[in-house]
């Protein structure tokens, strides 16, 4: 973020379209040429901050609010357990159901993955019934990596077992594929970060792994060209997060910052011209 100190002259105003912005924190105002306004200060939640000090204060307040409250999960909907769905459709016997349930209690793991490992049902069958639980379609992926123009941090993709699949510019809709269950808080955060609408679907674990491996290879090939994502696992205070965010914003001359929470992570996106840089803070 750059702070422009000079105020325009009358002659300057006659040649260019100008705007006046007022800092939400200290109430200082600047009159700026429209095409250069993005280089002065930084925007957050449709509010403008004239300096690093003012932005850091606002960012700390927002981060503190998210740490203590966050977003409430969507209204709880009773869903038939996966095992009972498979039993009711004749794909799993009562004996197998009890055996897998006991195994899950002893060794842990996800019920559907244990079933596939035992060979009781196929991966595609588990994915179909998971999607049925959530009222979502199943999306079959090709072998080619699908990387829509809307970017989501790989840390979140890996943590939530989800992947952006397709972006339709005509409808501003981003299709998100999940493996185990829909994370509505993440969908909300993606919508706030990107400005697009989201729709959930399901993909098989194998398709998810293939897509992630291909994306990781592509990221390694392009490493060093541009910073896209930074993760902080041990920074928990709002003040320290705000200091880090402000420092990155100043170094990158960011024009705008967006901060949201998706359960385990606080996600801050710095918009820097044609590229975005994501900072992820582990919450708690």
N, C-alpha and C positions, 0 to 999 in steps of 0.2 A: 504494500500500500504506500502511495506517495502523498505527501501533504503539500499542496500548492499554496504558498503564502501570499503571492502577489494578487491584488485585486485589479480587475480590468479598468481600462480608461474608457472615456466616452467614444474615442475614435475606434478603439478595438471593438466596442459593442456594436458600432455601426456596421462592421464587416461580418460579424458572426452571430449565429443564433446562440443565445446564452440561457443558462438555467441557474437558479439559486438553490443551494442545499444548506440545510441547517443540521448541525450535529445533535443527535438525540441525547448525548450525555452532557456536554458543556454548553450547548446552544450556540456555539460559534457558527457563523455562516460564511459561505464562499460563493461568489458568482463566477461561473465557469463556462468556457466554451463547450458546447454540447458534445462535440467529438472528443474532447479531452476529459470529460467529467469522470470517466471510469478510472483515471489515473490519480485522482485525489481521494484519500481516505478509503473506506471500505463499507460495503452495504451488508446488512444482515436483517432478515425479516422485514424488508421494505423500509429499513431505517438506515440512515447514513451516519458514520462515525469518522471524525476528522483526523484522528491520530491513533497511534498504537495504544496510548494510555486509555483513551475513551473506548476503543474497541475491546481491550482486555477486560475492562470493567463490565461491559455488556455481555461479553462471552462468558465470564465467570458466573454472572447471574443466570444466564440461560443454562449452563452446564450444571449448576447447583440445583436448578429447578428439575432438570431431567434426572439427576442422580437420586433425588429424594422422592420424586413422583413417577416420572416416566409415563408411558402410555398404558392404559388399562387394556387387558386382552379383550378380544371380541366376546360378545355374549356367549356363554357356554352352551353348546349343543350336545345333547346325548347322542353318542355314536355307538352302534353295535360293535363290540370288540372284533378284531380281525379273525381270531380263532373261532369264535362262534359263527361268524359269517361263513367261514370255510366249512364248518361242520354242517350248517344248515343247507349248504349247497352240495353236500355229499363229497367234498374234496378232502375231507379230513375226518377220521373216525374219532369217536369219543375217547378211545384208548390213547390214540396218538396225541390228541389235544391235551390230555392229562399228563402224558409223558413230557411233552414239550413245555408245558406250564411248570412242571416240577424242575425240569432242566434250567429253565429261566430263573427260578428262585435260587437254585444252587450256584449257577455260574454267571448269571446275568445275561445281557444281550437283548436284542430286539426280537420279538416273537416271530415275525415274518422271516427274518434272516436265519433264525434257528431252524425253521421249517424247510427253507431252501437248502440249507446245509445238510439236513437229514435226507433230503430227496423226497420229502412228503408231497411237496407241490413245486411248481416252477416259479421262477422269478417273475415272469410275465403275469402269472395268475395272482401272485401276491400284490403286484403293482396295480392290477385291475381292481382288486377288491379294496385296496387302500384308497384308490381314487373314488370308488363307490361310497366308501365311508364318508368322504368329504364332499361328495357331489360334484366332482371335477372330472374332466376328460383325461385320457392317457395320450401322451404325445410320443410318437415313435421317431427316434432320431436317426439321421443318416450317419455314415461313417465320417463325413466331413465336419470339421469344427464349425459350430454355429455361434458366431460372435456378433450380436446386434450392435448397432451404433450406440446404444445406451449402455454405459459402463457401470458395473457393480463390482466392488472389491472382492478379490479372490478369497480373502480371509473370511468374509461373510458367506460366500458360496460354499466353502469347505465346511465351515462351522454348522451351517443350517442345512447342509446337503441339498442345495438348490442351485439353479442355474438359469440365467436369462436366455431365452430361446429365440425369440423373434420380436422385432419391433415394427409395427404397422404405422407409418407416418400419417397415413390418411385418417386414421381414427385415433392417433396418439396413444396406442395400446401396446403395452409390453407384456409378452407372455413369459411367465416364470414357471419353471419346472421344479417340483419338489420330489424327494425320494420317500420320506417317511410320513410327513404331515405338513400341512400348510401353516406357516408362521405369519399370522396376520400383522403383527407388529412390524416385521421386516417389510412386508408389502407396503404398509403405511409409510415407513421411512423412505423406501425407494420412490414412492410417489412424491413425497415432499422434496427429496433430493433432485429428482429429474424433471418434475412437472408433468410426467406422463401418468396415464392410468395403468393399472396392473390387472392381470388375470392369472389365476393359478391353474396349473395342470400337474400331472404326475409323469415321471420318467422312471425307467428301471434303474436299479443301482449300477448295472453294467454300463448302460448308456451314459449315466452321470460320470462314472469313473473315466470312461474313454474321452469324454468332452473335457473334463478337468485336466487330464494328462496332456492332451493336445494344447490346451490353453497355457499350461505351465511351460511346455516346450517353447511355445511362441513367445512367452514372456521372457524366458531365459535368452532366447535369440536376440531380443530387443533390449535386454538389460543394459542400462547405462545411457540409453538414448533419451529417456525422459522419466522423471519421477512420477509415479502414479499412486502409490499406496505406502503408508508408513503405519506400523502397528506398535502400540505401547501397552505392555502387559502389566506393568507395576506402577503406573501413575494413577492414583485414585482421588486426589484432592482436586476440587474444582478450580482452585487458584493455580495449581501447577498445570493442569490441562489448558487453562486459558492462556497461561504464559507461553506454553509450547505452541498453541494454535496461533497466537499473536506473532511469535517469532517466525514461524513458517509463512504466515501471511505477509509479513514485511519483506522477507527474503524473496518470495515469489512474486511480489507486487500484485497480490490477489485483489480482484475487483469486488468479490462477493464471498460471503461465508454462509453455509447452511449447516445447522447442527440438529441432529435427531438421535433418538435412542431406539435400539431394537433389542430389548431384553438384556443380553449379555454384553453388548457393546454400545458405547457412545460413538456416533459416527459424525465426523465433521468433514465437510467438503469445501475446499477452497477453489473457487473458479478463477482461473488465470488465463484470460483470453480464450484461445481455442482448446485449451486442455484443462482438466480438473485434477486436483490432487486430494486424495482421501487420507484422513488421519483417524485411526481407530484406537479407542481407549477401552480397555477391559473394565467393565463396570463392576466394582466391588470385588 
